[in-house]
């Protein structure tokens, strides 16, 4: 996993092959194929592993701060090295193959969604996020905006975009008390 995730940082999706991972890890190709039935499954799991390491966000007690930190960490995973190519290709593979799509949803997508939902749920538990909010819908909106930039527009994941996306989410789902507290703090 470590060797494959390091290759993802440096190489395009097409260049992260079983052979390249075998060379980088010192593990035989046959051993890799016993664990991962295809290159795309290996790349998917390695990217998920890499993303999980890079998106761990400490609970600061402030849902707005935590959500912004998570957005920054997640988008950093997409722009570092050649990873945008990898995510775009994995998504493309998921569109073309229903079997791979199930695996994509069970690994990378589930883990990313779990991160967003965890931050938002902690906010609900502290009374910062309204209880009537569908956390899955908020997560879909955040992911949708990120993937739209990654795949469709190619626009940057710059600080203004992340700040606007964060503010959009908070304005739509925060409790009145939390919004008041934030406006006083500014």
VMD Tcl script that builds the backbone (N, CA, C; Angstrom):
set m [mol new atoms 558]
animate dup $m
set s [atomselect $m all]
$s set {name element resname resid chain x y z} {
  {N N UNK 1 A 0.821 -1.190 0.000}
  {CA C UNK 1 A 0.000 0.000 0.000}
  {C C UNK 1 A 0.867 1.258 0.000}
  {N N UNK 2 A 1.880 1.254 0.854}
  {CA C UNK 2 A 2.721 2.445 0.956}
  {C C UNK 2 A 3.429 2.717 -0.372}
  {N N UNK 3 A 3.998 1.687 -0.983}
  {CA C UNK 3 A 4.699 1.870 -2.264}
  {C C UNK 3 A 3.735 2.347 -3.347}
  {N N UNK 4 A 2.567 1.749 -3.410}
  {CA C UNK 4 A 1.590 2.137 -4.428}
  {C C UNK 4 A 1.111 3.565 -4.187}
  {N N UNK 5 A 0.870 3.941 -2.929}
  {CA C UNK 5 A 0.394 5.297 -2.655}
  {C C UNK 5 A 1.479 6.323 -2.962}
  {N N UNK 6 A 2.728 5.993 -2.753}
  {CA C UNK 6 A 3.824 6.906 -3.105}
  {C C UNK 6 A 3.930 7.058 -4.624}
  {N N UNK 7 A 3.691 5.999 -5.367}
  {CA C UNK 7 A 3.706 6.088 -6.825}
  {C C UNK 7 A 2.562 6.972 -7.329}
  {N N UNK 8 A 1.425 6.892 -6.668}
  {CA C UNK 8 A 0.270 7.714 -7.060}
  {C C UNK 8 A 0.626 9.197 -6.971}
  {N N UNK 9 A 1.450 9.560 -6.007}
  {CA C UNK 9 A 1.881 10.953 -5.876}
  {C C UNK 9 A 2.723 11.407 -7.070}
  {N N UNK 10 A 3.491 10.491 -7.624}
  {CA C UNK 10 A 4.474 10.870 -8.646}
  {C C UNK 10 A 4.073 10.550 -10.075}
  {N N UNK 11 A 3.228 9.540 -10.247}
  {CA C UNK 11 A 2.934 9.051 -11.590}
  {C C UNK 11 A 1.468 9.225 -11.949}
  {N N UNK 12 A 1.166 9.238 -13.222}
  {CA C UNK 12 A -0.222 9.280 -13.667}
  {C C UNK 12 A -0.860 7.913 -13.416}
  {N N UNK 13 A -2.160 7.881 -13.487}
  {CA C UNK 13 A -2.912 6.643 -13.273}
  {C C UNK 13 A -2.393 5.512 -14.161}
  {N N UNK 14 A -2.192 5.803 -15.439}
  {CA C UNK 14 A -1.744 4.767 -16.375}
  {C C UNK 14 A -0.358 4.232 -16.054}
  {N N UNK 15 A 0.467 5.041 -15.389}
  {CA C UNK 15 A 1.836 4.617 -15.082}
  {C C UNK 15 A 1.967 3.856 -13.764}
  {N N UNK 16 A 0.922 3.857 -12.950}
  {CA C UNK 16 A 0.953 3.084 -11.706}
  {C C UNK 16 A 0.490 1.673 -12.060}
  {N N UNK 17 A 1.446 0.862 -12.432}
  {CA C UNK 17 A 1.172 -0.509 -12.886}
  {C C UNK 17 A 1.562 -1.498 -11.796}
  {N N UNK 18 A 1.123 -2.718 -11.966}
  {CA C UNK 18 A 1.533 -3.787 -11.040}
  {C C UNK 18 A 3.053 -3.920 -11.060}
  {N N UNK 19 A 3.646 -3.831 -12.240}
  {CA C UNK 19 A 5.102 -3.930 -12.372}
  {C C UNK 19 A 5.797 -2.808 -11.598}
  {N N UNK 20 A 5.290 -1.579 -11.733}
  {CA C UNK 20 A 5.892 -0.442 -11.029}
  {C C UNK 20 A 5.772 -0.607 -9.517}
  {N N UNK 21 A 4.621 -1.080 -9.053}
  {CA C UNK 21 A 4.423 -1.290 -7.611}
  {C C UNK 21 A 5.331 -2.423 -7.127}
  {N N UNK 22 A 5.471 -3.471 -7.914}
  {CA C UNK 22 A 6.359 -4.582 -7.540}
  {C C UNK 22 A 7.794 -4.082 -7.386}
  {N N UNK 23 A 8.260 -3.296 -8.334}
  {CA C UNK 23 A 9.623 -2.745 -8.251}
  {C C UNK 23 A 9.774 -1.846 -7.018}
  {N N UNK 24 A 8.821 -0.972 -6.808}
  {CA C UNK 24 A 8.913 -0.009 -5.702}
  {C C UNK 24 A 8.815 -0.674 -4.337}
  {N N UNK 25 A 8.051 -1.750 -4.250}
  {CA C UNK 25 A 7.820 -2.403 -2.949}
  {C C UNK 25 A 8.750 -3.571 -2.672}
  {N N UNK 26 A 9.354 -4.100 -3.729}
  {CA C UNK 26 A 10.190 -5.281 -3.555}
  {C C UNK 26 A 9.379 -6.557 -3.393}
  {N N UNK 27 A 8.103 -6.498 -3.755}
  {CA C UNK 27 A 7.201 -7.645 -3.666}
  {C C UNK 27 A 6.975 -8.162 -5.086}
  {N N UNK 28 A 6.858 -9.462 -5.231}
  {CA C UNK 28 A 6.671 -10.035 -6.566}
  {C C UNK 28 A 5.300 -9.682 -7.138}
  {N N UNK 29 A 5.226 -9.650 -8.460}
  {CA C UNK 29 A 3.956 -9.371 -9.128}
  {C C UNK 29 A 2.911 -10.414 -8.747}
  {N N UNK 30 A 3.324 -11.688 -8.656}
  {CA C UNK 30 A 2.355 -12.735 -8.316}
  {C C UNK 30 A 1.780 -12.519 -6.912}
  {N N UNK 31 A 2.595 -12.031 -5.986}
  {CA C UNK 31 A 2.090 -11.742 -4.635}
  {C C UNK 31 A 1.078 -10.600 -4.676}
  {N N UNK 32 A 1.364 -9.589 -5.491}
  {CA C UNK 32 A 0.436 -8.470 -5.611}
  {C C UNK 32 A -0.883 -8.925 -6.229}
  {N N UNK 33 A -0.794 -9.767 -7.266}
  {CA C UNK 33 A -2.027 -10.240 -7.909}
  {C C UNK 33 A -2.852 -11.139 -6.987}
  {N N UNK 34 A -2.191 -11.822 -6.041}
  {CA C UNK 34 A -2.955 -12.642 -5.082}
  {C C UNK 34 A -3.799 -11.749 -4.176}
  {N N UNK 35 A -3.293 -10.570 -3.862}
  {CA C UNK 35 A -4.002 -9.655 -2.963}
  {C C UNK 35 A -4.968 -8.748 -3.718}
  {N N UNK 36 A -4.560 -8.299 -4.917}
  {CA C UNK 36 A -5.375 -7.390 -5.724}
  {C C UNK 36 A -5.568 -7.993 -7.110}
  {N N UNK 37 A -6.796 -8.265 -7.489}
  {CA C UNK 37 A -7.046 -8.956 -8.761}
  {C C UNK 37 A -6.722 -8.140 -10.009}
  {N N UNK 38 A -6.585 -6.816 -9.859}
  {CA C UNK 38 A -6.266 -5.985 -11.021}
  {C C UNK 38 A -5.538 -4.729 -10.571}
  {N N UNK 39 A -4.919 -4.096 -11.523}
  {CA C UNK 39 A -4.220 -2.839 -11.256}
  {C C UNK 39 A -5.195 -1.782 -10.740}
  {N N UNK 40 A -6.357 -1.694 -11.343}
  {CA C UNK 40 A -7.291 -0.646 -10.942}
  {C C UNK 40 A -7.764 -0.842 -9.499}
  {N N UNK 41 A -7.921 -2.086 -9.055}
  {CA C UNK 41 A -8.309 -2.340 -7.665}
  {C C UNK 41 A -7.159 -1.948 -6.734}
  {N N UNK 42 A -5.933 -2.275 -7.120}
  {CA C UNK 42 A -4.764 -1.890 -6.325}
  {C C UNK 42 A -4.673 -0.367 -6.212}
  {N N UNK 43 A -4.816 0.332 -7.323}
  {CA C UNK 43 A -4.735 1.792 -7.312}
  {C C UNK 43 A -5.869 2.385 -6.464}
  {N N UNK 44 A -7.067 1.851 -6.595}
  {CA C UNK 44 A -8.199 2.333 -5.807}
  {C C UNK 44 A -7.922 2.180 -4.318}
  {N N UNK 45 A -7.479 1.022 -3.908}
  {CA C UNK 45 A -7.223 0.795 -2.484}
  {C C UNK 45 A -6.038 1.611 -1.992}
  {N N UNK 46 A -5.013 1.773 -2.821}
  {CA C UNK 46 A -3.854 2.584 -2.428}
  {C C UNK 46 A -4.244 4.054 -2.308}
  {N N UNK 47 A -5.069 4.537 -3.228}
  {CA C UNK 47 A -5.493 5.934 -3.142}
  {C C UNK 47 A -6.390 6.151 -1.922}
  {N N UNK 48 A -7.241 5.199 -1.629}
  {CA C UNK 48 A -8.091 5.291 -0.436}
  {C C UNK 48 A -7.233 5.316 0.823}
  {N N UNK 49 A -6.238 4.440 0.873}
  {CA C UNK 49 A -5.296 4.385 2.002}
  {C C UNK 49 A -4.596 5.733 2.168}
  {N N UNK 50 A -4.091 6.271 1.060}
  {CA C UNK 50 A -3.379 7.548 1.059}
  {C C UNK 50 A -4.299 8.677 1.520}
  {N N UNK 51 A -5.508 8.707 0.998}
  {CA C UNK 51 A -6.464 9.754 1.342}
  {C C UNK 51 A -6.820 9.687 2.825}
  {N N UNK 52 A -7.013 8.484 3.342}
  {CA C UNK 52 A -7.342 8.341 4.768}
  {C C UNK 52 A -6.225 8.887 5.659}
  {N N UNK 53 A -4.978 8.666 5.265}
  {CA C UNK 53 A -3.857 9.181 6.050}
  {C C UNK 53 A -3.814 10.709 6.036}
  {N N UNK 54 A -4.143 11.293 4.905}
  {CA C UNK 54 A -3.996 12.739 4.736}
  {C C UNK 54 A -5.216 13.554 5.149}
  {N N UNK 55 A -6.344 12.907 5.402}
  {CA C UNK 55 A -7.561 13.666 5.713}
  {C C UNK 55 A -8.011 13.547 7.160}
  {N N UNK 56 A -7.169 13.032 8.005}
  {CA C UNK 56 A -7.544 12.965 9.422}
  {C C UNK 56 A -7.597 14.388 9.974}
  {N N UNK 57 A -8.740 14.764 10.544}
  {CA C UNK 57 A -8.937 16.116 11.066}
  {C C UNK 57 A -9.234 16.027 12.557}
  {N N UNK 58 A -8.484 16.790 13.329}
  {CA C UNK 58 A -8.712 16.846 14.770}
  {C C UNK 58 A -10.047 17.536 15.058}
  {N N UNK 59 A -10.694 17.120 16.106}
  {CA C UNK 59 A -11.934 17.738 16.561}
  {C C UNK 59 A -11.556 18.951 17.402}
  {N N UNK 60 A -11.793 20.143 16.852}
  {CA C UNK 60 A -11.449 21.374 17.565}
  {C C UNK 60 A -12.594 21.878 18.442}
  {N N UNK 61 A -13.759 21.264 18.289}
  {CA C UNK 61 A -14.937 21.743 19.002}
  {C C UNK 61 A -15.743 22.745 18.194}
  {N N UNK 62 A -15.257 23.089 17.005}
  {CA C UNK 62 A -15.938 24.051 16.147}
  {C C UNK 62 A -16.180 23.407 14.782}
  {N N UNK 63 A -17.448 23.145 14.459}
  {CA C UNK 63 A -17.780 22.446 13.227}
  {C C UNK 63 A -17.314 23.217 11.992}
  {N N UNK 64 A -17.393 24.530 12.032}
  {CA C UNK 64 A -16.953 25.327 10.891}
  {C C UNK 64 A -15.467 25.154 10.632}
  {N N UNK 65 A -14.677 25.249 11.663}
  {CA C UNK 65 A -13.227 25.069 11.540}
  {C C UNK 65 A -12.897 23.648 11.082}
  {N N UNK 66 A -13.572 22.662 11.659}
  {CA C UNK 66 A -13.303 21.271 11.304}
  {C C UNK 66 A -13.700 20.972 9.854}
  {N N UNK 67 A -14.844 21.500 9.429}
  {CA C UNK 67 A -15.292 21.276 8.058}
  {C C UNK 67 A -14.319 21.916 7.070}
  {N N UNK 68 A -13.879 23.120 7.355}
  {CA C UNK 68 A -12.915 23.780 6.480}
  {C C UNK 68 A -11.612 22.985 6.419}
  {N N UNK 69 A -11.147 22.510 7.559}
  {CA C UNK 69 A -9.920 21.697 7.592}
  {C C UNK 69 A -10.076 20.434 6.764}
  {N N UNK 70 A -11.246 19.807 6.864}
  {CA C UNK 70 A -11.476 18.586 6.092}
  {C C UNK 70 A -11.505 18.887 4.595}
  {N N UNK 71 A -12.158 19.979 4.200}
  {CA C UNK 71 A -12.191 20.358 2.787}
  {C C UNK 71 A -10.785 20.625 2.258}
  {N N UNK 72 A -9.977 21.319 3.036}
  {CA C UNK 72 A -8.600 21.611 2.630}
  {C C UNK 72 A -7.814 20.302 2.487}
  {N N UNK 73 A -7.935 19.414 3.462}
  {CA C UNK 73 A -7.199 18.150 3.412}
  {C C UNK 73 A -7.650 17.294 2.231}
  {N N UNK 74 A -8.954 17.214 2.020}
  {CA C UNK 74 A -9.468 16.385 0.922}
  {C C UNK 74 A -9.012 16.925 -0.427}
  {N N UNK 75 A -9.139 18.214 -0.638}
  {CA C UNK 75 A -8.761 18.753 -1.937}
  {C C UNK 75 A -7.252 18.725 -2.125}
  {N N UNK 76 A -6.501 18.808 -1.042}
  {CA C UNK 76 A -5.047 18.656 -1.138}
  {C C UNK 76 A -4.704 17.277 -1.713}
  {N N UNK 77 A -5.468 16.270 -1.312}
  {CA C UNK 77 A -5.255 14.915 -1.844}
  {C C UNK 77 A -5.468 14.860 -3.351}
  {N N UNK 78 A -6.286 15.749 -3.879}
  {CA C UNK 78 A -6.607 15.738 -5.304}
  {C C UNK 78 A -5.615 16.515 -6.145}
  {N N UNK 79 A -4.924 17.448 -5.556}
  {CA C UNK 79 A -4.026 18.292 -6.348}
  {C C UNK 79 A -2.554 17.950 -6.165}
  {N N UNK 80 A -2.246 17.142 -5.198}
  {CA C UNK 80 A -0.866 16.762 -4.942}
  {C C UNK 80 A -0.358 15.837 -6.037}
  {N N UNK 81 A 0.729 16.187 -6.650}
  {CA C UNK 81 A 1.340 15.338 -7.675}
  {C C UNK 81 A 0.380 15.045 -8.811}
  {N N UNK 82 A 0.270 13.782 -9.151}
  {CA C UNK 82 A -0.558 13.334 -10.273}
  {C C UNK 82 A -1.908 12.763 -9.821}
  {N N UNK 83 A -2.333 13.057 -8.610}
  {CA C UNK 83 A -3.526 12.404 -8.074}
  {C C UNK 83 A -4.824 12.801 -8.753}
  {N N UNK 84 A -4.908 13.992 -9.307}
  {CA C UNK 84 A -6.141 14.380 -10.009}
  {C C UNK 84 A -6.388 13.421 -11.166}
  {N N UNK 85 A -5.339 13.059 -11.865}
  {CA C UNK 85 A -5.432 12.076 -12.950}
  {C C UNK 85 A -5.955 10.749 -12.413}
  {N N UNK 86 A -5.453 10.355 -11.269}
  {CA C UNK 86 A -5.855 9.067 -10.681}
  {C C UNK 86 A -7.329 9.075 -10.312}
  {N N UNK 87 A -7.778 10.126 -9.635}
  {CA C UNK 87 A -9.184 10.192 -9.224}
  {C C UNK 87 A -10.089 10.228 -10.452}
  {N N UNK 88 A -9.726 11.031 -11.441}
  {CA C UNK 88 A -10.542 11.120 -12.656}
  {C C UNK 88 A -10.636 9.766 -13.349}
  {N N UNK 89 A -9.537 9.063 -13.420}
  {CA C UNK 89 A -9.545 7.754 -14.077}
  {C C UNK 89 A -10.311 6.706 -13.263}
  {N N UNK 90 A -10.169 6.744 -11.939}
  {CA C UNK 90 A -10.929 5.811 -11.099}
  {C C UNK 90 A -12.426 6.056 -11.253}
  {N N UNK 91 A -12.807 7.318 -11.277}
  {CA C UNK 91 A -14.214 7.660 -11.470}
  {C C UNK 91 A -14.693 7.197 -12.843}
  {N N UNK 92 A -13.863 7.374 -13.837}
  {CA C UNK 92 A -14.190 6.917 -15.190}
  {C C UNK 92 A -14.366 5.397 -15.225}
  {N N UNK 93 A -13.476 4.699 -14.548}
  {CA C UNK 93 A -13.578 3.234 -14.464}
  {C C UNK 93 A -14.888 2.835 -13.774}
  {N N UNK 94 A -15.259 3.573 -12.733}
  {CA C UNK 94 A -16.493 3.271 -11.998}
  {C C UNK 94 A -17.725 3.498 -12.870}
  {N N UNK 95 A -17.658 4.479 -13.758}
  {CA C UNK 95 A -18.777 4.734 -14.666}
  {C C UNK 95 A -18.907 3.611 -15.690}
  {N N UNK 96 A -17.795 3.084 -16.138}
  {CA C UNK 96 A -17.800 2.049 -17.185}
  {C C UNK 96 A -18.106 0.648 -16.667}
  {N N UNK 97 A -17.833 0.383 -15.400}
  {CA C UNK 97 A -17.976 -0.975 -14.877}
  {C C UNK 97 A -18.822 -0.982 -13.615}
  {N N UNK 98 A -19.949 -1.678 -13.657}
  {CA C UNK 98 A -20.809 -1.719 -12.472}
  {C C UNK 98 A -20.122 -2.454 -11.324}
  {N N UNK 99 A -19.320 -3.455 -11.629}
  {CA C UNK 99 A -18.591 -4.184 -10.586}
  {C C UNK 99 A -17.575 -3.264 -9.904}
  {N N UNK 100 A -16.816 -2.533 -10.698}
  {CA C UNK 100 A -15.835 -1.609 -10.133}
  {C C UNK 100 A -16.534 -0.450 -9.419}
  {N N UNK 101 A -17.673 -0.033 -9.923}
  {CA C UNK 101 A -18.443 1.038 -9.299}
  {C C UNK 101 A -18.822 0.664 -7.869}
  {N N UNK 102 A -19.232 -0.566 -7.667}
  {CA C UNK 102 A -19.567 -1.025 -6.310}
  {C C UNK 102 A -18.335 -0.946 -5.398}
  {N N UNK 103 A -17.204 -1.369 -5.915}
  {CA C UNK 103 A -15.966 -1.328 -5.126}
  {C C UNK 103 A -15.561 0.124 -4.844}
  {N N UNK 104 A -15.682 0.995 -5.826}
  {CA C UNK 104 A -15.373 2.421 -5.674}
  {C C UNK 104 A -16.224 3.031 -4.557}
  {N N UNK 105 A -17.520 2.714 -4.573}
  {CA C UNK 105 A -18.419 3.244 -3.540}
  {C C UNK 105 A -18.088 2.672 -2.166}
  {N N UNK 106 A -17.668 1.397 -2.105}
  {CA C UNK 106 A -17.365 0.758 -0.832}
  {C C UNK 106 A -16.033 1.212 -0.244}
  {N N UNK 107 A -15.147 1.751 -1.057}
  {CA C UNK 107 A -13.827 2.136 -0.543}
  {C C UNK 107 A -13.669 3.651 -0.526}
  {N N UNK 108 A -13.212 4.208 -1.603}
  {CA C UNK 108 A -12.867 5.630 -1.648}
  {C C UNK 108 A -14.047 6.529 -1.320}
  {N N UNK 109 A -15.161 6.329 -1.954}
  {CA C UNK 109 A -16.316 7.191 -1.726}
  {C C UNK 109 A -16.853 7.049 -0.300}
  {N N UNK 110 A -16.944 5.828 0.188}
  {CA C UNK 110 A -17.439 5.608 1.556}
  {C C UNK 110 A -16.535 6.284 2.587}
  {N N UNK 111 A -15.223 6.162 2.398}
  {CA C UNK 111 A -14.293 6.757 3.356}
  {C C UNK 111 A -14.372 8.277 3.349}
  {N N UNK 112 A -14.440 8.875 2.164}
  {CA C UNK 112 A -14.571 10.328 2.080}
  {C C UNK 112 A -15.875 10.818 2.685}
  {N N UNK 113 A -16.955 10.112 2.390}
  {CA C UNK 113 A -18.262 10.481 2.947}
  {C C UNK 113 A -18.235 10.348 4.471}
  {N N UNK 114 A -17.582 9.306 4.949}
  {CA C UNK 114 A -17.498 9.079 6.385}
  {C C UNK 114 A -16.804 10.257 7.072}
  {N N UNK 115 A -15.775 10.820 6.436}
  {CA C UNK 115 A -15.084 11.967 7.004}
  {C C UNK 115 A -15.984 13.180 7.122}
  {N N UNK 116 A -16.695 13.509 6.028}
  {CA C UNK 116 A -17.612 14.649 6.064}
  {C C UNK 116 A -18.707 14.432 7.106}
  {N N UNK 117 A -19.317 13.264 7.078}
  {CA C UNK 117 A -20.429 12.987 7.990}
  {C C UNK 117 A -19.969 13.005 9.442}
  {N N UNK 118 A -18.764 12.519 9.705}
  {CA C UNK 118 A -18.232 12.536 11.067}
  {C C UNK 118 A -18.102 13.969 11.586}
  {N N UNK 119 A -17.552 14.853 10.763}
  {CA C UNK 119 A -17.414 16.259 11.154}
  {C C UNK 119 A -18.791 16.872 11.410}
  {N N UNK 120 A -19.717 16.650 10.488}
  {CA C UNK 120 A -21.054 17.228 10.618}
  {C C UNK 120 A -21.819 16.643 11.806}
  {N N UNK 121 A -21.692 15.348 12.033}
  {CA C UNK 121 A -22.390 14.716 13.163}
  {C C UNK 121 A -21.860 15.239 14.494}
  {N N UNK 122 A -20.545 15.427 14.587}
  {CA C UNK 122 A -19.994 16.021 15.819}
  {C C UNK 122 A -20.601 17.404 16.032}
  {N N UNK 123 A -20.758 18.145 14.930}
  {CA C UNK 123 A -21.398 19.460 15.025}
  {C C UNK 123 A -22.839 19.357 15.489}
  {N N UNK 124 A -23.562 18.345 15.016}
  {CA C UNK 124 A -24.945 18.139 15.484}
  {C C UNK 124 A -24.960 17.838 16.977}
  {N N UNK 125 A -24.055 16.974 17.397}
  {CA C UNK 125 A -24.011 16.588 18.815}
  {C C UNK 125 A -23.702 17.771 19.725}
  {N N UNK 126 A -22.993 18.770 19.217}
  {CA C UNK 126 A -22.672 19.970 20.006}
  {C C UNK 126 A -23.705 21.076 19.828}
  {N N UNK 127 A -24.733 20.832 19.022}
  {CA C UNK 127 A -25.761 21.842 18.787}
  {C C UNK 127 A -25.349 22.908 17.783}
  {N N UNK 128 A -24.349 22.627 16.954}
  {CA C UNK 128 A -23.876 23.587 15.955}
  {C C UNK 128 A -24.518 23.349 14.589}
  {N N UNK 129 A -24.946 22.124 14.332}
  {CA C UNK 129 A -25.607 21.746 13.074}
  {C C UNK 129 A -27.029 21.313 13.430}
  {N N UNK 130 A -27.985 21.808 12.666}
  {CA C UNK 130 A -29.394 21.480 12.938}
  {C C UNK 130 A -29.635 19.966 12.863}
  {N N UNK 131 A -30.526 19.498 13.692}
  {CA C UNK 131 A -30.867 18.068 13.743}
  {C C UNK 131 A -31.690 17.631 12.533}
  {N N UNK 132 A -32.378 18.565 11.870}
  {CA C UNK 132 A -33.234 18.207 10.739}
  {C C UNK 132 A -32.470 18.135 9.410}
  {N N UNK 133 A -31.189 18.328 9.439}
  {CA C UNK 133 A -30.370 18.316 8.220}
  {C C UNK 133 A -30.053 16.882 7.810}
  {N N UNK 134 A -30.203 16.607 6.526}
  {CA C UNK 134 A -29.822 15.318 5.952}
  {C C UNK 134 A -28.318 15.379 5.668}
  {N N UNK 135 A -27.526 14.765 6.533}
  {CA C UNK 135 A -26.070 14.833 6.406}
  {C C UNK 135 A -25.571 14.206 5.108}
  {N N UNK 136 A -26.285 13.210 4.607}
  {CA C UNK 136 A -25.902 12.611 3.321}
  {C C UNK 136 A -26.069 13.604 2.173}
  {N N UNK 137 A -27.138 14.388 2.220}
  {CA C UNK 137 A -27.369 15.378 1.163}
  {C C UNK 137 A -26.299 16.471 1.205}
  {N N UNK 138 A -25.921 16.907 2.402}
  {CA C UNK 138 A -24.863 17.915 2.532}
  {C C UNK 138 A -23.553 17.348 1.991}
  {N N UNK 139 A -23.254 16.119 2.346}
  {CA C UNK 139 A -22.042 15.466 1.859}
  {C C UNK 139 A -22.057 15.350 0.339}
  {N N UNK 140 A -23.199 14.960 -0.229}
  {CA C UNK 140 A -23.302 14.877 -1.693}
  {C C UNK 140 A -23.057 16.231 -2.350}
  {N N UNK 141 A -23.583 17.292 -1.741}
  {CA C UNK 141 A -23.386 18.632 -2.300}
  {C C UNK 141 A -21.910 19.029 -2.262}
  {N N UNK 142 A -21.247 18.749 -1.156}
  {CA C UNK 142 A -19.821 19.080 -1.046}
  {C C UNK 142 A -18.995 18.263 -2.031}
  {N N UNK 143 A -19.226 16.957 -2.042}
  {CA C UNK 143 A -18.515 16.087 -2.984}
  {C C UNK 143 A -18.819 16.478 -4.430}
  {N N UNK 144 A -20.060 16.802 -4.705}
  {CA C UNK 144 A -20.446 17.181 -6.060}
  {C C UNK 144 A -19.681 18.399 -6.542}
  {N N UNK 145 A -19.550 19.403 -5.686}
  {CA C UNK 145 A -18.813 20.616 -6.054}
  {C C UNK 145 A -17.344 20.299 -6.310}
  {N N UNK 146 A -16.774 19.466 -5.474}
  {CA C UNK 146 A -15.360 19.099 -5.632}
  {C C UNK 146 A -15.154 18.298 -6.916}
  {N N UNK 147 A -15.979 17.291 -7.125}
  {CA C UNK 147 A -15.822 16.470 -8.336}
  {C C UNK 147 A -16.136 17.254 -9.605}
  {N N UNK 148 A -17.061 18.200 -9.527}
  {CA C UNK 148 A -17.357 19.025 -10.688}
  {C C UNK 148 A -16.114 19.824 -11.098}
  {N N UNK 149 A -15.441 20.401 -10.131}
  {CA C UNK 149 A -14.197 21.121 -10.446}
  {C C UNK 149 A -13.130 20.177 -10.965}
  {N N UNK 150 A -13.020 19.022 -10.359}
  {CA C UNK 150 A -11.981 18.067 -10.762}
  {C C UNK 150 A -12.206 17.558 -12.179}
  {N N UNK 151 A -13.439 17.170 -12.488}
  {CA C UNK 151 A -13.731 16.502 -13.757}
  {C C UNK 151 A -14.203 17.469 -14.839}
  {N N UNK 152 A -15.135 18.345 -14.519}
  {CA C UNK 152 A -15.785 19.144 -15.559}
  {C C UNK 152 A -15.056 20.449 -15.880}
  {N N UNK 153 A -14.811 21.273 -14.867}
  {CA C UNK 153 A -14.269 22.601 -15.167}
  {C C UNK 153 A -12.757 22.676 -15.100}
  {N N UNK 154 A -12.149 21.846 -14.256}
  {CA C UNK 154 A -10.702 21.924 -14.075}
  {C C UNK 154 A -10.273 23.161 -13.293}
  {N N UNK 155 A -11.246 23.878 -12.727}
  {CA C UNK 155 A -10.916 25.075 -11.948}
  {C C UNK 155 A -10.155 24.677 -10.679}
  {N N UNK 156 A -9.400 25.623 -10.163}
  {CA C UNK 156 A -8.526 25.363 -9.017}
  {C C UNK 156 A -9.311 25.138 -7.726}
  {N N UNK 157 A -8.703 24.368 -6.844}
  {CA C UNK 157 A -9.207 24.200 -5.482}
  {C C UNK 157 A -8.470 25.220 -4.613}
  {N N UNK 158 A -8.663 26.484 -4.927}
  {CA C UNK 158 A -7.935 27.528 -4.227}
  {C C UNK 158 A -8.652 27.920 -2.937}
  {N N UNK 159 A -7.990 28.772 -2.161}
  {CA C UNK 159 A -8.538 29.179 -0.864}
  {C C UNK 159 A -9.914 29.841 -0.979}
  {N N UNK 160 A -10.132 30.733 -1.953}
  {CA C UNK 160 A -11.483 31.326 -2.045}
  {C C UNK 160 A -12.568 30.283 -2.325}
  {N N UNK 161 A -12.296 29.328 -3.211}
  {CA C UNK 161 A -13.287 28.286 -3.488}
  {C C UNK 161 A -13.599 27.503 -2.220}
  {N N UNK 162 A -12.575 27.075 -1.504}
  {CA C UNK 162 A -12.793 26.274 -0.298}
  {C C UNK 162 A -13.527 27.083 0.769}
  {N N UNK 163 A -13.203 28.367 0.892}
  {CA C UNK 163 A -13.892 29.217 1.861}
  {C C UNK 163 A -15.366 29.387 1.486}
  {N N UNK 164 A -15.655 29.607 0.210}
  {CA C UNK 164 A -17.050 29.761 -0.228}
  {C C UNK 164 A -17.834 28.465 -0.056}
  {N N UNK 165 A -17.227 27.336 -0.382}
  {CA C UNK 165 A -17.899 26.040 -0.233}
  {C C UNK 165 A -18.193 25.780 1.246}
  {N N UNK 166 A -17.236 26.061 2.078}
  {CA C UNK 166 A -17.386 25.888 3.523}
  {C C UNK 166 A -18.498 26.796 4.052}
  {N N UNK 167 A -18.482 28.060 3.656}
  {CA C UNK 167 A -19.506 29.011 4.120}
  {C C UNK 167 A -20.894 28.615 3.621}
  {N N UNK 168 A -20.970 28.145 2.387}
  {CA C UNK 168 A -22.233 27.681 1.813}
  {C C UNK 168 A -22.819 26.553 2.671}
  {N N UNK 169 A -21.980 25.586 3.017}
  {CA C UNK 169 A -22.453 24.449 3.813}
  {C C UNK 169 A -22.880 24.902 5.210}
  {N N UNK 170 A -22.068 25.716 5.839}
  {CA C UNK 170 A -22.387 26.166 7.199}
  {C C UNK 170 A -23.660 27.024 7.201}
  {N N UNK 171 A -23.782 27.940 6.257}
  {CA C UNK 171 A -24.974 28.798 6.195}
  {C C UNK 171 A -26.241 27.978 6.004}
  {N N UNK 172 A -26.128 26.859 5.299}
  {CA C UNK 172 A -27.301 26.043 5.023}
  {C C UNK 172 A -27.686 25.069 6.108}
  {N N UNK 173 A -26.758 24.748 6.999}
  {CA C UNK 173 A -27.112 23.694 7.955}
  {C C UNK 173 A -26.790 24.014 9.422}
  {N N UNK 174 A -26.201 25.141 9.696}
  {CA C UNK 174 A -25.870 25.460 11.086}
  {C C UNK 174 A -27.110 25.923 11.854}
  {N N UNK 175 A -27.048 25.756 13.146}
  {CA C UNK 175 A -28.129 26.240 14.013}
  {C C UNK 175 A -28.038 27.765 14.109}
  {N N UNK 176 A -29.173 28.420 14.388}
  {CA C UNK 176 A -29.130 29.880 14.560}
  {C C UNK 176 A -28.153 30.316 15.660}
  {N N UNK 177 A -28.097 29.551 16.739}
  {CA C UNK 177 A -27.191 29.907 17.841}
  {C C UNK 177 A -25.730 29.860 17.391}
  {N N UNK 178 A -25.379 28.848 16.608}
  {CA C UNK 178 A -23.996 28.740 16.125}
  {C C UNK 178 A -23.685 29.877 15.151}
  {N N UNK 179 A -24.611 30.190 14.261}
  {CA C UNK 179 A -24.402 31.289 13.314}
  {C C UNK 179 A -24.230 32.623 14.054}
  {N N UNK 180 A -25.020 32.827 15.099}
  {CA C UNK 180 A -24.909 34.052 15.898}
  {C C UNK 180 A -23.551 34.109 16.587}
  {N N UNK 181 A -23.145 32.996 17.163}
  {CA C UNK 181 A -21.846 32.913 17.847}
  {C C UNK 181 A -20.704 33.229 16.874}
  {N N UNK 182 A -20.786 32.710 15.648}
  {CA C UNK 182 A -19.746 32.969 14.637}
  {C C UNK 182 A -19.721 34.429 14.237}
  {N N UNK 183 A -20.894 35.048 14.108}
  {CA C UNK 183 A -20.919 36.456 13.683}
  {C C UNK 183 A -20.369 37.365 14.781}
  {N N UNK 184 A -20.580 37.000 16.036}
  {CA C UNK 184 A -20.042 37.784 17.155}
  {C C UNK 184 A -18.527 37.651 17.203}
  {N N UNK 185 A -18.021 36.450 16.929}
  {CA C UNK 185 A -16.590 36.186 16.977}
  {C C UNK 185 A -15.825 36.925 15.883}
  {N N UNK 186 A -16.512 37.281 14.807}
  {CA C UNK 186 A -15.840 37.958 13.692}
  {C C UNK 186 A -15.710 39.374 13.994}
}
mol reanalyze $m
mol bondsrecalc $m
mol representation Tube
mol addrep $m
